[in-house]
């Protein structure tokens, strides 16, 4: 048989035909994972207050709207989004912001070197202002392994 696919010992007259379909399932799976990663990462990149977040192994959350974020920096200063507030301004400002969306989640970002008591003080202010949904933000660790340390010199 010249030019065709020859029968293989399955039986008389049966031929193998090449598969002409492309399996799209792995491609779609990868694209959906990338979409979810970018949807989760994009809202967290909007806050401009420099905070060194603690690392965690917990899974990321998914939110479609811009988050309402309270940040506490290394000096213990409190920020609502990017504007600095005094401690006595936090509750009135939050009530004004949340009057439109009372069920919105408030995210709390605290620098890793800040005292735990300062974060709890902010959490107490959130509870005093009647906020029901509060989430703490932490940084996911890098997937890359750390570079090996240089060996200690011999003496």
Secondary structure, 3 states (H helix, E strand, C coil): CCCCCCCCCCCCCCCCCCCCCCCCHHHHHHHHHHHHHHHHHHHHCCCCCCCCCCEECCCCCCCCCCCEEEEECCCCCEEECCEEECHHHHHHHHHHHHCCCCCCCEEEEECCCCCHHHHHHHHHHHHHCCCCCEEEECEECCCCCCCCCCCCCCC
